[in-house]
Amino acid sequence: MRRWVHRLAVVVVGYQLPNDVVRVTGPDTYEYRLLVQKQPGIDTDVVSVSVRISLETEVTNVSPVPISVTNGWLGFEFLLNQDTELMVSFRVR
C-alpha cells in the first residue's frame, strides 16, 4: 500500500531592489529580470511572484504574461519545472 504525503510550504521574501539592479535600455526606459532556478531533486513546484511597479512608471513589456495586474502590482504564477526568467520593462513618465 502506498501512502502519499502532501507537503505545502510557503516562503515569503520581500525586498526593495537597489537602483543598480535595474538595467537601462533607453532614454528613461529600464528593465528588471529575475531568474528563478529549479533545484535538482525537487518535484515541480508552483511559484508565485509579485512585482510592484511605481505609479510614476509605465510598463512597456512583460514576460511571461502576468496572471494579474492590480494597483501597480504584477502577479506571476508558474510551474517551476525548469529555470524561468521574469522580465519587466518600464518607462519613467
PDB file of N, CA, C and O in Angstrom:
ATOM      1  N   MET A   1       0.845  -1.174   0.000  1.00  0.00           N
ATOM      2  CA  MET A   1       0.000   0.000   0.000  1.00  0.00           C
ATOM      3  C   MET A   1       0.890   1.236   0.000  1.00  0.00           C
ATOM      4  O   MET A   1       1.830   1.338   0.788  1.00  0.00           O
ATOM      5  N   ARG A   2       0.584   2.166  -0.887  1.00  0.00           N
ATOM      6  CA  ARG A   2       1.336   3.409  -0.977  1.00  0.00           C
ATOM      7  C   ARG A   2       0.659   4.505  -0.184  1.00  0.00           C
ATOM      8  O   ARG A   2      -0.563   4.653  -0.212  1.00  0.00           O
ATOM      9  N   ARG A   3       1.457   5.256   0.509  1.00  0.00           N
ATOM     10  CA  ARG A   3       0.916   6.384   1.259  1.00  0.00           C
ATOM     11  C   ARG A   3       1.485   7.662   0.679  1.00  0.00           C
ATOM     12  O   ARG A   3       2.704   7.807   0.577  1.00  0.00           O
ATOM     13  N   TRP A   4       0.635   8.580   0.302  1.00  0.00           N
ATOM     14  CA  TRP A   4       1.086   9.853  -0.256  1.00  0.00           C
ATOM     15  C   TRP A   4       0.994  10.936   0.813  1.00  0.00           C
ATOM     16  O   TRP A   4      -0.032  11.099   1.472  1.00  0.00           O
ATOM     17  N   VAL A   5       2.056  11.644   0.962  1.00  0.00           N
ATOM     18  CA  VAL A   5       2.077  12.745   1.927  1.00  0.00           C
ATOM     19  C   VAL A   5       2.224  14.028   1.125  1.00  0.00           C
ATOM     20  O   VAL A   5       3.165  14.185   0.346  1.00  0.00           O
ATOM     21  N   HIS A   6       1.302  14.924   1.321  1.00  0.00           N
ATOM     22  CA  HIS A   6       1.349  16.208   0.620  1.00  0.00           C
ATOM     23  C   HIS A   6       1.928  17.257   1.567  1.00  0.00           C
ATOM     24  O   HIS A   6       1.437  17.450   2.680  1.00  0.00           O
ATOM     25  N   ARG A   7       2.962  17.915   1.111  1.00  0.00           N
ATOM     26  CA  ARG A   7       3.582  18.965   1.919  1.00  0.00           C
ATOM     27  C   ARG A   7       3.370  20.303   1.239  1.00  0.00           C
ATOM     28  O   ARG A   7       3.514  20.419   0.022  1.00  0.00           O
ATOM     29  N   LEU A   8       3.036  21.288   2.007  1.00  0.00           N
ATOM     30  CA  LEU A   8       2.837  22.628   1.494  1.00  0.00           C
ATOM     31  C   LEU A   8       3.755  23.558   2.275  1.00  0.00           C
ATOM     32  O   LEU A   8       3.699  23.619   3.503  1.00  0.00           O
ATOM     33  N   ALA A   9       4.579  24.263   1.564  1.00  0.00           N
ATOM     34  CA  ALA A   9       5.458  25.228   2.204  1.00  0.00           C
ATOM     35  C   ALA A   9       5.334  26.552   1.463  1.00  0.00           C
ATOM     36  O   ALA A   9       5.322  26.585   0.232  1.00  0.00           O
ATOM     37  N   VAL A  10       5.246  27.609   2.196  1.00  0.00           N
ATOM     38  CA  VAL A  10       5.165  28.935   1.616  1.00  0.00           C
ATOM     39  C   VAL A  10       6.321  29.743   2.184  1.00  0.00           C
ATOM     40  O   VAL A  10       6.484  29.847   3.400  1.00  0.00           O
ATOM     41  N   VAL A  11       7.112  30.304   1.301  1.00  0.00           N
ATOM     42  CA  VAL A  11       8.219  31.164   1.703  1.00  0.00           C
ATOM     43  C   VAL A  11       7.955  32.535   1.114  1.00  0.00           C
ATOM     44  O   VAL A  11       7.844  32.677  -0.103  1.00  0.00           O
ATOM     45  N   VAL A  12       7.855  33.535   1.956  1.00  0.00           N
ATOM     46  CA  VAL A  12       7.603  34.890   1.501  1.00  0.00           C
ATOM     47  C   VAL A  12       8.892  35.676   1.638  1.00  0.00           C
ATOM     48  O   VAL A  12       9.476  35.749   2.719  1.00  0.00           O
ATOM     49  N   VAL A  13       9.332  36.262   0.539  1.00  0.00           N
ATOM     50  CA  VAL A  13      10.542  37.078   0.533  1.00  0.00           C
ATOM     51  C   VAL A  13      10.163  38.437  -0.040  1.00  0.00           C
ATOM     52  O   VAL A  13       9.630  38.516  -1.147  1.00  0.00           O
ATOM     53  N   GLY A  14      10.426  39.477   0.683  1.00  0.00           N
ATOM     54  CA  GLY A  14      10.139  40.826   0.196  1.00  0.00           C
ATOM     55  C   GLY A  14      11.392  41.673   0.285  1.00  0.00           C
ATOM     56  O   GLY A  14      12.123  41.614   1.273  1.00  0.00           O
ATOM     57  N   TYR A  15      11.637  42.455  -0.742  1.00  0.00           N
ATOM     58  CA  TYR A  15      12.794  43.345  -0.716  1.00  0.00           C
ATOM     59  C   TYR A  15      12.622  44.445  -1.739  1.00  0.00           C
ATOM     60  O   TYR A  15      11.872  44.299  -2.704  1.00  0.00           O
ATOM     61  N   GLN A  16      13.317  45.543  -1.524  1.00  0.00           N
ATOM     62  CA  GLN A  16      13.338  46.644  -2.477  1.00  0.00           C
ATOM     63  C   GLN A  16      14.643  46.562  -3.245  1.00  0.00           C
ATOM     64  O   GLN A  16      15.723  46.457  -2.662  1.00  0.00           O
ATOM     65  N   LEU A  17      14.526  46.612  -4.547  1.00  0.00           N
ATOM     66  CA  LEU A  17      15.714  46.496  -5.388  1.00  0.00           C
ATOM     67  C   LEU A  17      16.605  47.721  -5.278  1.00  0.00           C
ATOM     68  O   LEU A  17      16.108  48.847  -5.253  1.00  0.00           O
ATOM     69  N   PRO A  18      17.908  47.519  -5.213  1.00  0.00           N
ATOM     70  CA  PRO A  18      18.811  48.667  -5.317  1.00  0.00           C
ATOM     71  C   PRO A  18      18.757  49.197  -6.755  1.00  0.00           C
ATOM     72  O   PRO A  18      18.470  48.439  -7.681  1.00  0.00           O
ATOM     73  N   ASN A  19      19.025  50.470  -6.945  1.00  0.00           N
ATOM     74  CA  ASN A  19      18.933  51.087  -8.267  1.00  0.00           C
ATOM     75  C   ASN A  19      19.817  50.425  -9.312  1.00  0.00           C
ATOM     76  O   ASN A  19      19.460  50.412 -10.490  1.00  0.00           O
ATOM     77  N   ASP A  20      20.964  49.873  -8.915  1.00  0.00           N
ATOM     78  CA  ASP A  20      21.882  49.306  -9.906  1.00  0.00           C
ATOM     79  C   ASP A  20      21.454  47.924 -10.409  1.00  0.00           C
ATOM     80  O   ASP A  20      22.131  47.358 -11.267  1.00  0.00           O
ATOM     81  N   VAL A  21      20.354  47.368  -9.901  1.00  0.00           N
ATOM     82  CA  VAL A  21      19.859  46.073 -10.365  1.00  0.00           C
ATOM     83  C   VAL A  21      19.002  46.249 -11.614  1.00  0.00           C
ATOM     84  O   VAL A  21      18.848  45.316 -12.402  1.00  0.00           O
ATOM     85  N   VAL A  22      18.451  47.430 -11.793  1.00  0.00           N
ATOM     86  CA  VAL A  22      17.607  47.715 -12.940  1.00  0.00           C
ATOM     87  C   VAL A  22      18.496  48.198 -14.082  1.00  0.00           C
ATOM     88  O   VAL A  22      19.282  49.133 -13.927  1.00  0.00           O
ATOM     89  N   ARG A  23      18.353  47.540 -15.231  1.00  0.00           N
ATOM     90  CA  ARG A  23      19.203  47.822 -16.396  1.00  0.00           C
ATOM     91  C   ARG A  23      18.595  48.935 -17.254  1.00  0.00           C
ATOM     92  O   ARG A  23      17.400  48.907 -17.549  1.00  0.00           O
ATOM     93  N   VAL A  24      19.402  49.901 -17.650  1.00  0.00           N
ATOM     94  CA  VAL A  24      18.966  50.970 -18.547  1.00  0.00           C
ATOM     95  C   VAL A  24      18.954  50.406 -19.966  1.00  0.00           C
ATOM     96  O   VAL A  24      19.953  49.851 -20.424  1.00  0.00           O
ATOM     97  N   THR A  25      17.816  50.548 -20.666  1.00  0.00           N
ATOM     98  CA  THR A  25      17.712  50.030 -22.032  1.00  0.00           C
ATOM     99  C   THR A  25      17.443  51.130 -23.052  1.00  0.00           C
ATOM    100  O   THR A  25      17.406  50.859 -24.252  1.00  0.00           O
ATOM    101  N   GLY A  26      17.255  52.367 -22.596  1.00  0.00           N
ATOM    102  CA  GLY A  26      16.997  53.505 -23.485  1.00  0.00           C
ATOM    103  C   GLY A  26      16.709  54.728 -22.649  1.00  0.00           C
ATOM    104  O   GLY A  26      16.774  54.673 -21.421  1.00  0.00           O
ATOM    105  N   PRO A  27      16.385  55.855 -23.311  1.00  0.00           N
ATOM    106  CA  PRO A  27      16.067  57.073 -22.560  1.00  0.00           C
ATOM    107  C   PRO A  27      14.860  56.845 -21.640  1.00  0.00           C
ATOM    108  O   PRO A  27      13.762  56.543 -22.107  1.00  0.00           O
ATOM    109  N   ASP A  28      15.075  56.991 -20.354  1.00  0.00           N
ATOM    110  CA  ASP A  28      14.024  56.818 -19.338  1.00  0.00           C
ATOM    111  C   ASP A  28      13.349  55.448 -19.402  1.00  0.00           C
ATOM    112  O   ASP A  28      12.220  55.301 -18.935  1.00  0.00           O
ATOM    113  N   THR A  29      14.021  54.441 -19.972  1.00  0.00           N
ATOM    114  CA  THR A  29      13.471  53.091 -20.094  1.00  0.00           C
ATOM    115  C   THR A  29      14.400  52.112 -19.383  1.00  0.00           C
ATOM    116  O   THR A  29      15.621  52.171 -19.531  1.00  0.00           O
ATOM    117  N   TYR A  30      13.802  51.216 -18.613  1.00  0.00           N
ATOM    118  CA  TYR A  30      14.569  50.312 -17.762  1.00  0.00           C
ATOM    119  C   TYR A  30      14.006  48.895 -17.855  1.00  0.00           C
ATOM    120  O   TYR A  30      12.890  48.675 -18.324  1.00  0.00           O
ATOM    121  N   GLU A  31      14.810  47.952 -17.396  1.00  0.00           N
ATOM    122  CA  GLU A  31      14.392  46.554 -17.430  1.00  0.00           C
ATOM    123  C   GLU A  31      14.869  45.853 -16.167  1.00  0.00           C
ATOM    124  O   GLU A  31      15.998  46.040 -15.713  1.00  0.00           O
ATOM    125  N   TYR A  32      13.972  45.037 -15.612  1.00  0.00           N
ATOM    126  CA  TYR A  32      14.307  44.205 -14.457  1.00  0.00           C
ATOM    127  C   TYR A  32      14.090  42.759 -14.855  1.00  0.00           C
ATOM    128  O   TYR A  32      13.059  42.419 -15.436  1.00  0.00           O
ATOM    129  N   ARG A  33      15.049  41.909 -14.547  1.00  0.00           N
ATOM    130  CA  ARG A  33      14.943  40.471 -14.814  1.00  0.00           C
ATOM    131  C   ARG A  33      15.188  39.705 -13.523  1.00  0.00           C
ATOM    132  O   ARG A  33      16.064  40.049 -12.731  1.00  0.00           O
ATOM    133  N   LEU A  34      14.391  38.659 -13.332  1.00  0.00           N
ATOM    134  CA  LEU A  34      14.534  37.787 -12.170  1.00  0.00           C
ATOM    135  C   LEU A  34      14.575  36.352 -12.666  1.00  0.00           C
ATOM    136  O   LEU A  34      13.633  35.888 -13.307  1.00  0.00           O
ATOM    137  N   LEU A  35      15.658  35.647 -12.375  1.00  0.00           N
ATOM    138  CA  LEU A  35      15.798  34.247 -12.752  1.00  0.00           C
ATOM    139  C   LEU A  35      15.443  33.386 -11.547  1.00  0.00           C
ATOM    140  O   LEU A  35      16.079  33.478 -10.498  1.00  0.00           O
ATOM    141  N   VAL A  36      14.420  32.549 -11.706  1.00  0.00           N
ATOM    142  CA  VAL A  36      14.019  31.608 -10.660  1.00  0.00           C
ATOM    143  C   VAL A  36      14.482  30.243 -11.127  1.00  0.00           C
ATOM    144  O   VAL A  36      14.015  29.739 -12.149  1.00  0.00           O
ATOM    145  N   GLN A  37      15.399  29.643 -10.385  1.00  0.00           N
ATOM    146  CA  GLN A  37      16.008  28.392 -10.822  1.00  0.00           C
ATOM    147  C   GLN A  37      15.363  27.183 -10.157  1.00  0.00           C
ATOM    148  O   GLN A  37      15.110  27.168  -8.953  1.00  0.00           O
ATOM    149  N   LYS A  38      15.104  26.170 -10.981  1.00  0.00           N
ATOM    150  CA  LYS A  38      14.611  24.898 -10.472  1.00  0.00           C
ATOM    151  C   LYS A  38      15.768  24.204  -9.753  1.00  0.00           C
ATOM    152  O   LYS A  38      16.892  24.165 -10.253  1.00  0.00           O
ATOM    153  N   GLN A  39      15.482  23.671  -8.601  1.00  0.00           N
ATOM    154  CA  GLN A  39      16.509  22.982  -7.827  1.00  0.00           C
ATOM    155  C   GLN A  39      16.505  21.498  -8.166  1.00  0.00           C
ATOM    156  O   GLN A  39      15.437  20.889  -8.245  1.00  0.00           O
ATOM    157  N   PRO A  40      17.681  20.903  -8.369  1.00  0.00           N
ATOM    158  CA  PRO A  40      17.747  19.477  -8.687  1.00  0.00           C
ATOM    159  C   PRO A  40      17.125  18.638  -7.571  1.00  0.00           C
ATOM    160  O   PRO A  40      17.280  18.941  -6.388  1.00  0.00           O
ATOM    161  N   GLY A  41      16.428  17.592  -7.964  1.00  0.00           N
ATOM    162  CA  GLY A  41      15.859  16.673  -6.989  1.00  0.00           C
ATOM    163  C   GLY A  41      14.548  17.131  -6.389  1.00  0.00           C
ATOM    164  O   GLY A  41      13.956  16.417  -5.579  1.00  0.00           O
ATOM    165  N   ILE A  42      14.089  18.293  -6.766  1.00  0.00           N
ATOM    166  CA  ILE A  42      12.821  18.816  -6.246  1.00  0.00           C
ATOM    167  C   ILE A  42      11.759  18.634  -7.316  1.00  0.00           C
ATOM    168  O   ILE A  42      11.972  18.960  -8.484  1.00  0.00           O
ATOM    169  N   ASP A  43      10.608  18.107  -6.900  1.00  0.00           N
ATOM    170  CA  ASP A  43       9.500  17.986  -7.841  1.00  0.00           C
ATOM    171  C   ASP A  43       9.084  19.369  -8.321  1.00  0.00           C
ATOM    172  O   ASP A  43       9.512  20.386  -7.775  1.00  0.00           O
ATOM    173  N   THR A  44       8.258  19.392  -9.334  1.00  0.00           N
ATOM    174  CA  THR A  44       7.759  20.656  -9.861  1.00  0.00           C
ATOM    175  C   THR A  44       6.973  21.401  -8.788  1.00  0.00           C
ATOM    176  O   THR A  44       6.044  20.856  -8.191  1.00  0.00           O
ATOM    177  N   ASP A  45       7.349  22.630  -8.556  1.00  0.00           N
ATOM    178  CA  ASP A  45       6.671  23.476  -7.581  1.00  0.00           C
ATOM    179  C   ASP A  45       5.910  24.577  -8.304  1.00  0.00           C
ATOM    180  O   ASP A  45       6.241  24.932  -9.436  1.00  0.00           O
ATOM    181  N   VAL A  46       4.902  25.110  -7.654  1.00  0.00           N
ATOM    182  CA  VAL A  46       4.202  26.288  -8.156  1.00  0.00           C
ATOM    183  C   VAL A  46       4.844  27.493  -7.478  1.00  0.00           C
ATOM    184  O   VAL A  46       4.963  27.538  -6.253  1.00  0.00           O
ATOM    185  N   VAL A  47       5.254  28.462  -8.281  1.00  0.00           N
ATOM    186  CA  VAL A  47       5.915  29.654  -7.767  1.00  0.00           C
ATOM    187  C   VAL A  47       5.023  30.860  -8.050  1.00  0.00           C
ATOM    188  O   VAL A  47       4.506  31.017  -9.156  1.00  0.00           O
ATOM    189  N   SER A  48       4.851  31.703  -7.043  1.00  0.00           N
ATOM    190  CA  SER A  48       4.120  32.960  -7.197  1.00  0.00           C
ATOM    191  C   SER A  48       5.086  34.102  -6.925  1.00  0.00           C
ATOM    192  O   SER A  48       5.804  34.097  -5.925  1.00  0.00           O
ATOM    193  N   VAL A  49       5.096  35.073  -7.816  1.00  0.00           N
ATOM    194  CA  VAL A  49       5.961  36.245  -7.657  1.00  0.00           C
ATOM    195  C   VAL A  49       5.108  37.485  -7.896  1.00  0.00           C
ATOM    196  O   VAL A  49       4.341  37.547  -8.856  1.00  0.00           O
ATOM    197  N   SER A  50       5.250  38.468  -7.016  1.00  0.00           N
ATOM    198  CA  SER A  50       4.577  39.761  -7.191  1.00  0.00           C
ATOM    199  C   SER A  50       5.637  40.835  -7.336  1.00  0.00           C
ATOM    200  O   SER A  50       6.584  40.897  -6.552  1.00  0.00           O
ATOM    201  N   VAL A  51       5.474  41.678  -8.339  1.00  0.00           N
ATOM    202  CA  VAL A  51       6.408  42.778  -8.591  1.00  0.00           C
ATOM    203  C   VAL A  51       5.610  44.075  -8.500  1.00  0.00           C
ATOM    204  O   VAL A  51       4.602  44.245  -9.186  1.00  0.00           O
ATOM    205  N   ARG A  52       6.069  44.980  -7.652  1.00  0.00           N
ATOM    206  CA  ARG A  52       5.397  46.279  -7.505  1.00  0.00           C
ATOM    207  C   ARG A  52       6.071  47.293  -8.400  1.00  0.00           C
ATOM    208  O   ARG A  52       7.289  47.466  -8.365  1.00  0.00           O
ATOM    209  N   ILE A  53       5.267  47.957  -9.198  1.00  0.00           N
ATOM    210  CA  ILE A  53       5.753  48.975 -10.120  1.00  0.00           C
ATOM    211  C   ILE A  53       5.303  50.339  -9.600  1.00  0.00           C
ATOM    212  O   ILE A  53       4.144  50.523  -9.228  1.00  0.00           O
ATOM    213  N   SER A  54       6.225  51.279  -9.580  1.00  0.00           N
ATOM    214  CA  SER A  54       5.908  52.628  -9.121  1.00  0.00           C
ATOM    215  C   SER A  54       4.808  53.237  -9.991  1.00  0.00           C
ATOM    216  O   SER A  54       4.739  52.968 -11.190  1.00  0.00           O
ATOM    217  N   LEU A  55       3.961  54.047  -9.390  1.00  0.00           N
ATOM    218  CA  LEU A  55       2.885  54.690 -10.137  1.00  0.00           C
ATOM    219  C   LEU A  55       3.413  55.714 -11.140  1.00  0.00           C
ATOM    220  O   LEU A  55       2.680  56.136 -12.035  1.00  0.00           O
ATOM    221  N   GLU A  56       4.675  56.117 -11.002  1.00  0.00           N
ATOM    222  CA  GLU A  56       5.277  57.077 -11.933  1.00  0.00           C
ATOM    223  C   GLU A  56       5.848  56.391 -13.180  1.00  0.00           C
ATOM    224  O   GLU A  56       6.484  57.043 -14.009  1.00  0.00           O
ATOM    225  N   THR A  57       5.625  55.096 -13.315  1.00  0.00           N
ATOM    226  CA  THR A  57       6.177  54.367 -14.451  1.00  0.00           C
ATOM    227  C   THR A  57       5.073  53.770 -15.306  1.00  0.00           C
ATOM    228  O   THR A  57       3.941  53.581 -14.860  1.00  0.00           O
ATOM    229  N   GLU A  58       5.436  53.480 -16.552  1.00  0.00           N
ATOM    230  CA  GLU A  58       4.541  52.819 -17.488  1.00  0.00           C
ATOM    231  C   GLU A  58       5.205  51.514 -17.922  1.00  0.00           C
ATOM    232  O   GLU A  58       6.314  51.534 -18.455  1.00  0.00           O
ATOM    233  N   VAL A  59       4.547  50.397 -17.703  1.00  0.00           N
ATOM    234  CA  VAL A  59       5.084  49.101 -18.105  1.00  0.00           C
ATOM    235  C   VAL A  59       5.009  49.008 -19.622  1.00  0.00           C
ATOM    236  O   VAL A  59       3.951  49.236 -20.209  1.00  0.00           O
ATOM    237  N   THR A  60       6.138  48.672 -20.263  1.00  0.00           N
ATOM    238  CA  THR A  60       6.177  48.596 -21.725  1.00  0.00           C
ATOM    239  C   THR A  60       6.245  47.168 -22.248  1.00  0.00           C
ATOM    240  O   THR A  60       5.848  46.910 -23.385  1.00  0.00           O
ATOM    241  N   ASN A  61       6.744  46.235 -21.436  1.00  0.00           N
ATOM    242  CA  ASN A  61       6.844  44.840 -21.860  1.00  0.00           C
ATOM    243  C   ASN A  61       6.992  43.962 -20.622  1.00  0.00           C
ATOM    244  O   ASN A  61       7.662  44.333 -19.659  1.00  0.00           O
ATOM    245  N   VAL A  62       6.359  42.796 -20.663  1.00  0.00           N
ATOM    246  CA  VAL A  62       6.426  41.861 -19.541  1.00  0.00           C
ATOM    247  C   VAL A  62       6.483  40.450 -20.107  1.00  0.00           C
ATOM    248  O   VAL A  62       5.785  40.126 -21.068  1.00  0.00           O
ATOM    249  N   SER A  63       7.319  39.617 -19.501  1.00  0.00           N
ATOM    250  CA  SER A  63       7.394  38.214 -19.914  1.00  0.00           C
ATOM    251  C   SER A  63       7.715  37.366 -18.693  1.00  0.00           C
ATOM    252  O   SER A  63       8.651  37.690 -17.962  1.00  0.00           O
ATOM    253  N   PRO A  64       6.978  36.297 -18.448  1.00  0.00           N
ATOM    254  CA  PRO A  64       5.762  35.861 -19.127  1.00  0.00           C
ATOM    255  C   PRO A  64       4.613  36.797 -18.790  1.00  0.00           C
ATOM    256  O   PRO A  64       4.769  37.714 -17.984  1.00  0.00           O
ATOM    257  N   VAL A  65       3.474  36.568 -19.399  1.00  0.00           N
ATOM    258  CA  VAL A  65       2.300  37.395 -19.143  1.00  0.00           C
ATOM    259  C   VAL A  65       1.862  37.192 -17.697  1.00  0.00           C
ATOM    260  O   VAL A  65       1.689  36.055 -17.259  1.00  0.00           O
ATOM    261  N   PRO A  66       1.678  38.285 -16.947  1.00  0.00           N
ATOM    262  CA  PRO A  66       1.239  38.141 -15.548  1.00  0.00           C
ATOM    263  C   PRO A  66      -0.198  37.631 -15.471  1.00  0.00           C
ATOM    264  O   PRO A  66      -0.997  37.846 -16.382  1.00  0.00           O
ATOM    265  N   ILE A  67      -0.511  36.953 -14.369  1.00  0.00           N
ATOM    266  CA  ILE A  67      -1.882  36.467 -14.181  1.00  0.00           C
ATOM    267  C   ILE A  67      -2.770  37.556 -13.606  1.00  0.00           C
ATOM    268  O   ILE A  67      -3.996  37.460 -13.666  1.00  0.00           O
ATOM    269  N   SER A  68      -2.143  38.616 -13.036  1.00  0.00           N
ATOM    270  CA  SER A  68      -2.926  39.735 -12.509  1.00  0.00           C
ATOM    271  C   SER A  68      -2.117  41.022 -12.583  1.00  0.00           C
ATOM    272  O   SER A  68      -0.891  41.019 -12.471  1.00  0.00           O
ATOM    273  N   VAL A  69      -2.837  42.119 -12.774  1.00  0.00           N
ATOM    274  CA  VAL A  69      -2.254  43.465 -12.757  1.00  0.00           C
ATOM    275  C   VAL A  69      -3.221  44.321 -11.955  1.00  0.00           C
ATOM    276  O   VAL A  69      -4.323  44.622 -12.414  1.00  0.00           O
ATOM    277  N   THR A  70      -2.801  44.714 -10.743  1.00  0.00           N
ATOM    278  CA  THR A  70      -3.699  45.435  -9.851  1.00  0.00           C
ATOM    279  C   THR A  70      -2.947  46.503  -9.067  1.00  0.00           C
ATOM    280  O   THR A  70      -1.992  46.196  -8.354  1.00  0.00           O
ATOM    281  N   ASN A  71      -3.370  47.742  -9.197  1.00  0.00           N
ATOM    282  CA  ASN A  71      -2.832  48.858  -8.396  1.00  0.00           C
ATOM    283  C   ASN A  71      -1.306  48.869  -8.338  1.00  0.00           C
ATOM    284  O   ASN A  71      -0.733  48.992  -7.255  1.00  0.00           O
ATOM    285  N   GLY A  72      -0.653  48.743  -9.465  1.00  0.00           N
ATOM    286  CA  GLY A  72       0.801  48.789  -9.513  1.00  0.00           C
ATOM    287  C   GLY A  72       1.492  47.478  -9.184  1.00  0.00           C
ATOM    288  O   GLY A  72       2.720  47.444  -9.102  1.00  0.00           O
ATOM    289  N   TRP A  73       0.746  46.402  -8.994  1.00  0.00           N
ATOM    290  CA  TRP A  73       1.331  45.085  -8.715  1.00  0.00           C
ATOM    291  C   TRP A  73       1.132  44.176  -9.927  1.00  0.00           C
ATOM    292  O   TRP A  73       0.032  44.084 -10.470  1.00  0.00           O
ATOM    293  N   LEU A  74       2.198  43.513 -10.340  1.00  0.00           N
ATOM    294  CA  LEU A  74       2.126  42.475 -11.373  1.00  0.00           C
ATOM    295  C   LEU A  74       2.237  41.134 -10.662  1.00  0.00           C
ATOM    296  O   LEU A  74       3.182  40.910  -9.906  1.00  0.00           O
ATOM    297  N   GLY A  75       1.289  40.251 -10.895  1.00  0.00           N
ATOM    298  CA  GLY A  75       1.305  38.937 -10.255  1.00  0.00           C
ATOM    299  C   GLY A  75       1.618  37.843 -11.250  1.00  0.00           C
ATOM    300  O   GLY A  75       0.975  37.742 -12.296  1.00  0.00           O
ATOM    301  N   PHE A  76       2.604  37.023 -10.929  1.00  0.00           N
ATOM    302  CA  PHE A  76       3.012  35.906 -11.777  1.00  0.00           C
ATOM    303  C   PHE A  76       2.826  34.612 -11.005  1.00  0.00           C
ATOM    304  O   PHE A  76       3.039  34.573  -9.793  1.00  0.00           O
ATOM    305  N   GLU A  77       2.434  33.560 -11.695  1.00  0.00           N
ATOM    306  CA  GLU A  77       2.359  32.239 -11.083  1.00  0.00           C
ATOM    307  C   GLU A  77       2.679  31.225 -12.172  1.00  0.00           C
ATOM    308  O   GLU A  77       2.107  31.268 -13.261  1.00  0.00           O
ATOM    309  N   PHE A  78       3.599  30.310 -11.869  1.00  0.00           N
ATOM    310  CA  PHE A  78       4.026  29.345 -12.881  1.00  0.00           C
ATOM    311  C   PHE A  78       4.545  28.083 -12.226  1.00  0.00           C
ATOM    312  O   PHE A  78       4.954  28.088 -11.064  1.00  0.00           O
ATOM    313  N   LEU A  79       4.522  26.997 -12.992  1.00  0.00           N
ATOM    314  CA  LEU A  79       5.130  25.743 -12.553  1.00  0.00           C
ATOM    315  C   LEU A  79       6.627  25.861 -12.760  1.00  0.00           C
ATOM    316  O   LEU A  79       7.083  26.249 -13.835  1.00  0.00           O
ATOM    317  N   LEU A  80       7.381  25.531 -11.744  1.00  0.00           N
ATOM    318  CA  LEU A  80       8.836  25.620 -11.840  1.00  0.00           C
ATOM    319  C   LEU A  80       9.391  24.247 -12.228  1.00  0.00           C
ATOM    320  O   LEU A  80      10.020  23.563 -11.420  1.00  0.00           O
ATOM    321  N   ASN A  81       9.142  23.858 -13.494  1.00  0.00           N
ATOM    322  CA  ASN A  81       9.679  22.590 -13.985  1.00  0.00           C
ATOM    323  C   ASN A  81      10.969  22.802 -14.768  1.00  0.00           C
ATOM    324  O   ASN A  81      11.577  21.848 -15.252  1.00  0.00           O
ATOM    325  N   GLN A  82      11.383  24.076 -14.888  1.00  0.00           N
ATOM    326  CA  GLN A  82      12.660  24.447 -15.494  1.00  0.00           C
ATOM    327  C   GLN A  82      13.001  25.858 -15.015  1.00  0.00           C
ATOM    328  O   GLN A  82      12.145  26.552 -14.467  1.00  0.00           O
ATOM    329  N   ASP A  83      14.238  26.277 -15.219  1.00  0.00           N
ATOM    330  CA  ASP A  83      14.604  27.646 -14.867  1.00  0.00           C
ATOM    331  C   ASP A  83      13.669  28.594 -15.608  1.00  0.00           C
ATOM    332  O   ASP A  83      13.403  28.405 -16.795  1.00  0.00           O
ATOM    333  N   THR A  84      13.170  29.612 -14.912  1.00  0.00           N
ATOM    334  CA  THR A  84      12.225  30.547 -15.506  1.00  0.00           C
ATOM    335  C   THR A  84      12.681  31.969 -15.216  1.00  0.00           C
ATOM    336  O   THR A  84      13.006  32.306 -14.077  1.00  0.00           O
ATOM    337  N   GLU A  85      12.702  32.796 -16.246  1.00  0.00           N
ATOM    338  CA  GLU A  85      13.107  34.188 -16.082  1.00  0.00           C
ATOM    339  C   GLU A  85      11.902  35.105 -16.261  1.00  0.00           C
ATOM    340  O   GLU A  85      11.153  34.985 -17.231  1.00  0.00           O
ATOM    341  N   LEU A  86      11.728  36.019 -15.313  1.00  0.00           N
ATOM    342  CA  LEU A  86      10.706  37.055 -15.414  1.00  0.00           C
ATOM    343  C   LEU A  86      11.378  38.328 -15.894  1.00  0.00           C
ATOM    344  O   LEU A  86      12.494  38.638 -15.480  1.00  0.00           O
ATOM    345  N   MET A  87      10.702  39.068 -16.770  1.00  0.00           N
ATOM    346  CA  MET A  87      11.249  40.318 -17.281  1.00  0.00           C
ATOM    347  C   MET A  87      10.163  41.367 -17.249  1.00  0.00           C
ATOM    348  O   MET A  87       9.049  41.134 -17.717  1.00  0.00           O
ATOM    349  N   VAL A  88      10.487  42.530 -16.692  1.00  0.00           N
ATOM    350  CA  VAL A  88       9.572  43.663 -16.678  1.00  0.00           C
ATOM    351  C   VAL A  88      10.339  44.857 -17.220  1.00  0.00           C
ATOM    352  O   VAL A  88      11.353  45.272 -16.659  1.00  0.00           O
ATOM    353  N   SER A  89       9.835  45.402 -18.323  1.00  0.00           N
ATOM    354  CA  SER A  89      10.426  46.601 -18.920  1.00  0.00           C
ATOM    355  C   SER A  89       9.475  47.753 -18.665  1.00  0.00           C
ATOM    356  O   SER A  89       8.260  47.597 -18.791  1.00  0.00           O
ATOM    357  N   PHE A  90      10.022  48.919 -18.303  1.00  0.00           N
ATOM    358  CA  PHE A  90       9.166  50.056 -17.974  1.00  0.00           C
ATOM    359  C   PHE A  90       9.834  51.366 -18.311  1.00  0.00           C
ATOM    360  O   PHE A  90      11.053  51.451 -18.458  1.00  0.00           O
ATOM    361  N   ARG A  91       8.999  52.392 -18.431  1.00  0.00           N
ATOM    362  CA  ARG A  91       9.458  53.735 -18.771  1.00  0.00           C
ATOM    363  C   ARG A  91       9.004  54.686 -17.666  1.00  0.00           C
ATOM    364  O   ARG A  91       7.881  54.577 -17.174  1.00  0.00           O
ATOM    365  N   VAL A  92       9.865  55.608 -17.282  1.00  0.00           N
ATOM    366  CA  VAL A  92       9.523  56.617 -16.294  1.00  0.00           C
ATOM    367  C   VAL A  92       8.774  57.728 -16.999  1.00  0.00           C
ATOM    368  O   VAL A  92       9.243  58.270 -18.000  1.00  0.00           O
ATOM    369  N   ARG A  93       7.610  58.064 -16.476  1.00  0.00           N
ATOM    370  CA  ARG A  93       6.775  59.102 -17.109  1.00  0.00           C
ATOM    371  C   ARG A  93       7.306  60.489 -16.795  1.00  0.00           C
ATOM    372  O   ARG A  93       6.734  61.484 -17.241  1.00  0.00           O
TER     373      ARG A  93
END
